[in-house]
Amino acid sequence: MKLIVGISGASGVIYGVEMLKACKELEVETHLIISKWGTRNLNIETNYNLQEVEALASYTYENKDLTGLVSSGSFKHDGMVIIPCSMKTLSAVACGYADTLLDRAADVTLKESRKLIIVPRETPLNSIHIENMLKLSRIGVVIMPPMPAMYPKPQSIRDIILHTVSRVLDQLEIENEFVPRWQGE
Protein backbone atom coordinates (compact mmCIF):
# COMPACT_ATOMS: atom_id res chain seq x y z
CA MET A 1 0.00 0.00 0.00
CA LYS A 2 1.35 3.39 -1.04
CA LEU A 3 -0.37 6.65 0.00
CA ILE A 4 0.18 10.35 -0.52
CA VAL A 5 -0.52 12.29 2.67
CA GLY A 6 -1.02 16.03 2.42
CA ILE A 7 -1.11 18.35 5.42
CA SER A 8 -2.37 21.80 4.50
CA GLY A 9 -2.70 24.96 6.53
CA ALA A 10 -5.98 24.26 8.28
CA SER A 11 -6.20 24.02 12.03
CA GLY A 12 -6.12 20.43 13.20
CA VAL A 13 -2.67 19.47 11.92
CA ILE A 14 -2.62 16.76 14.61
CA TYR A 15 -5.00 14.75 12.38
CA GLY A 16 -2.25 14.55 9.78
CA VAL A 17 0.36 13.62 12.38
CA GLU A 18 -1.83 10.81 13.74
CA MET A 19 -2.55 9.63 10.19
CA LEU A 20 1.20 9.31 9.57
CA LYS A 21 1.70 7.49 12.89
CA ALA A 22 -1.10 5.04 12.05
CA CYS A 23 0.30 4.38 8.58
CA LYS A 24 3.77 3.81 10.00
CA GLU A 25 2.38 1.34 12.54
CA LEU A 26 0.48 -0.46 9.77
CA GLU A 27 3.57 -0.47 7.51
CA VAL A 28 1.91 1.64 4.83
CA GLU A 29 4.33 3.56 2.60
CA THR A 30 3.62 7.29 2.86
CA HIS A 31 4.62 10.20 0.64
CA LEU A 32 4.24 13.39 2.68
CA ILE A 33 3.68 16.95 1.48
CA ILE A 34 3.24 19.69 4.08
CA SER A 35 2.27 23.19 3.02
CA LYS A 36 4.01 26.27 4.43
CA TRP A 37 0.99 27.02 6.60
CA GLY A 38 0.69 23.37 7.61
CA THR A 39 4.22 23.63 8.97
CA ARG A 40 3.32 26.87 10.72
CA ASN A 41 0.27 25.28 12.35
CA LEU A 42 2.39 22.30 13.39
CA ASN A 43 4.49 24.73 15.44
CA ILE A 44 1.46 26.62 16.79
CA GLU A 45 -0.81 23.67 17.63
CA THR A 46 1.50 20.82 18.63
CA ASN A 47 4.76 20.00 20.38
CA TYR A 48 6.06 18.29 17.23
CA ASN A 49 8.66 19.84 14.98
CA LEU A 50 8.84 19.38 11.22
CA GLN A 51 11.71 16.89 11.39
CA GLU A 52 9.78 14.64 13.78
CA VAL A 53 6.74 14.63 11.50
CA GLU A 54 8.80 14.05 8.38
CA ALA A 55 10.45 11.08 10.16
CA LEU A 56 7.01 9.45 10.37
CA ALA A 57 6.74 9.41 6.56
CA SER A 58 8.50 7.06 4.17
CA TYR A 59 9.23 9.97 1.79
CA THR A 60 8.83 13.74 2.02
CA TYR A 61 8.56 16.46 -0.60
CA GLU A 62 8.87 20.24 -0.65
CA ASN A 63 5.48 21.75 -1.45
CA LYS A 64 7.03 24.31 -3.78
CA ASP A 65 8.85 21.64 -5.84
CA LEU A 66 6.49 20.75 -8.67
CA THR A 67 9.02 18.21 -9.98
CA GLY A 68 8.43 15.91 -6.98
CA LEU A 69 7.79 12.26 -7.76
CA VAL A 70 4.11 12.56 -6.77
CA SER A 71 3.50 15.26 -9.42
CA SER A 72 3.32 12.69 -12.20
CA GLY A 73 0.55 10.35 -13.24
CA SER A 74 3.25 7.73 -13.80
CA PHE A 75 3.75 7.59 -10.01
CA LYS A 76 1.50 4.71 -9.01
CA HIS A 77 -0.17 4.95 -5.63
CA ASP A 78 -3.26 3.61 -3.88
CA GLY A 79 -4.76 6.93 -2.85
CA MET A 80 -4.25 10.35 -1.38
CA VAL A 81 -5.59 12.01 1.74
CA ILE A 82 -5.38 15.69 2.59
CA ILE A 83 -5.68 15.80 6.37
CA PRO A 84 -6.44 18.48 7.44
CA CYS A 85 -7.52 20.31 4.32
CA SER A 86 -7.85 24.09 4.34
CA MET A 87 -10.55 25.77 2.29
CA LYS A 88 -7.75 27.31 0.20
CA THR A 89 -6.41 23.88 -0.74
CA LEU A 90 -9.93 22.49 -1.25
CA SER A 91 -10.69 25.40 -3.58
CA ALA A 92 -7.48 24.86 -5.54
CA VAL A 93 -8.29 21.17 -6.00
CA ALA A 94 -11.90 21.91 -6.98
CA CYS A 95 -10.75 24.41 -9.61
CA GLY A 96 -7.75 22.46 -10.89
CA TYR A 97 -5.39 25.23 -9.78
CA ALA A 98 -2.22 23.24 -9.20
CA ASP A 99 0.45 25.79 -8.28
CA THR A 100 1.91 23.74 -5.41
CA LEU A 101 2.94 20.11 -5.20
CA LEU A 102 0.09 19.35 -2.81
CA ASP A 103 -2.48 20.75 -5.26
CA ARG A 104 -0.73 19.07 -8.21
CA ALA A 105 -0.63 15.67 -6.49
CA ALA A 106 -4.38 15.93 -5.81
CA ASP A 107 -5.00 17.00 -9.41
CA VAL A 108 -3.00 14.04 -10.71
CA THR A 109 -4.79 11.70 -8.31
CA LEU A 110 -8.09 12.83 -9.83
CA LYS A 111 -6.94 12.64 -13.46
CA GLU A 112 -5.64 9.11 -12.87
CA SER A 113 -8.97 8.11 -11.24
CA ARG A 114 -7.35 7.22 -7.94
CA LYS A 115 -8.96 7.62 -4.53
CA LEU A 116 -8.80 11.13 -3.03
CA ILE A 117 -10.00 11.81 0.50
CA ILE A 118 -10.29 15.34 1.85
CA VAL A 119 -10.68 16.03 5.57
CA PRO A 120 -11.83 19.66 5.60
CA ARG A 121 -11.32 21.72 8.74
CA GLU A 122 -13.50 24.81 8.80
CA THR A 123 -16.65 25.88 10.57
CA PRO A 124 -19.07 27.35 9.90
CA LEU A 125 -19.08 26.62 6.19
CA ASN A 126 -20.14 29.26 3.70
CA SER A 127 -21.83 28.54 0.38
CA ILE A 128 -18.54 28.64 -1.54
CA HIS A 129 -17.05 25.96 0.73
CA ILE A 130 -20.12 23.78 0.34
CA GLU A 131 -20.24 24.24 -3.44
CA ASN A 132 -16.56 23.30 -3.75
CA MET A 133 -17.11 20.19 -1.63
CA LEU A 134 -20.17 19.26 -3.68
CA LYS A 135 -18.22 19.74 -6.91
CA LEU A 136 -15.49 17.39 -5.66
CA SER A 137 -17.96 14.89 -4.23
CA ARG A 138 -19.71 14.65 -7.59
CA ILE A 139 -16.46 13.51 -9.24
CA GLY A 140 -15.80 10.88 -6.59
CA VAL A 141 -13.74 12.66 -3.95
CA VAL A 142 -14.55 11.48 -0.44
CA ILE A 143 -15.28 14.46 1.81
CA MET A 144 -14.75 13.48 5.46
CA PRO A 145 -15.09 16.31 7.96
CA PRO A 146 -13.64 15.16 11.29
CA MET A 147 -16.90 14.48 13.10
CA PRO A 148 -16.33 12.81 16.46
CA ALA A 149 -18.39 9.76 17.35
CA MET A 150 -19.25 9.28 20.99
CA TYR A 151 -20.28 5.60 20.99
CA PRO A 152 -16.66 4.45 21.58
CA LYS A 153 -16.69 6.62 24.74
CA PRO A 154 -13.48 8.52 23.96
CA GLN A 155 -11.31 9.23 26.99
CA SER A 156 -8.99 11.75 25.34
CA ILE A 157 -8.67 14.12 22.41
CA ARG A 158 -6.34 11.54 20.82
CA ASP A 159 -9.17 8.97 20.97
CA ILE A 160 -11.41 11.41 19.08
CA ILE A 161 -8.69 12.09 16.49
CA LEU A 162 -7.98 8.37 16.04
CA HIS A 163 -11.65 7.77 15.29
CA THR A 164 -11.37 10.05 12.25
CA VAL A 165 -8.03 8.51 11.24
CA SER A 166 -9.53 5.02 11.52
CA ARG A 167 -12.47 6.01 9.33
CA VAL A 168 -10.10 7.47 6.71
CA LEU A 169 -8.15 4.20 6.75
CA ASP A 170 -11.43 2.33 6.30
CA GLN A 171 -12.15 4.39 3.17
CA LEU A 172 -8.75 3.32 1.85
CA GLU A 173 -9.56 -0.31 2.71
CA ILE A 174 -6.69 -0.50 5.20
CA GLU A 175 -7.53 -2.84 8.05
CA ASN A 176 -7.05 -1.25 11.46
CA GLU A 177 -8.23 -1.51 15.02
CA PHE A 178 -7.47 1.96 16.35
CA VAL A 179 -10.99 2.38 17.72
CA PRO A 180 -13.71 -0.04 18.77
CA ARG A 181 -16.27 -0.83 16.08
CA TRP A 182 -19.97 -0.35 16.70
CA GLN A 183 -21.38 -3.64 17.93
CA GLY A 184 -25.03 -2.66 18.25
CA GLU A 185 -26.92 -2.36 21.49
Secondary structure as GFF3:
##gff-version 3
##sequence-region A 1 185
A	DSSP	beta_strand	2	7	.	.	.	ID=ss1
A	DSSP	alpha_helix	13	25	.	.	.	ID=ss2
A	DSSP	beta_strand	29	34	.	.	.	ID=ss3
A	DSSP	alpha_helix	36	45	.	.	.	ID=ss4
A	DSSP	alpha_helix	50	56	.	.	.	ID=ss5
A	DSSP	beta_strand	59	62	.	.	.	ID=ss6
A	DSSP	three_ten_helix	69	71	.	.	.	ID=ss7
A	DSSP	beta_strand	79	85	.	.	.	ID=ss8
A	DSSP	alpha_helix	87	95	.	.	.	ID=ss9
A	DSSP	alpha_helix	101	111	.	.	.	ID=ss10
A	DSSP	beta_strand	116	120	.	.	.	ID=ss11
A	DSSP	alpha_helix	127	138	.	.	.	ID=ss12
A	DSSP	beta_strand	142	143	.	.	.	ID=ss13
A	DSSP	alpha_helix	157	171	.	.	.	ID=ss14
###
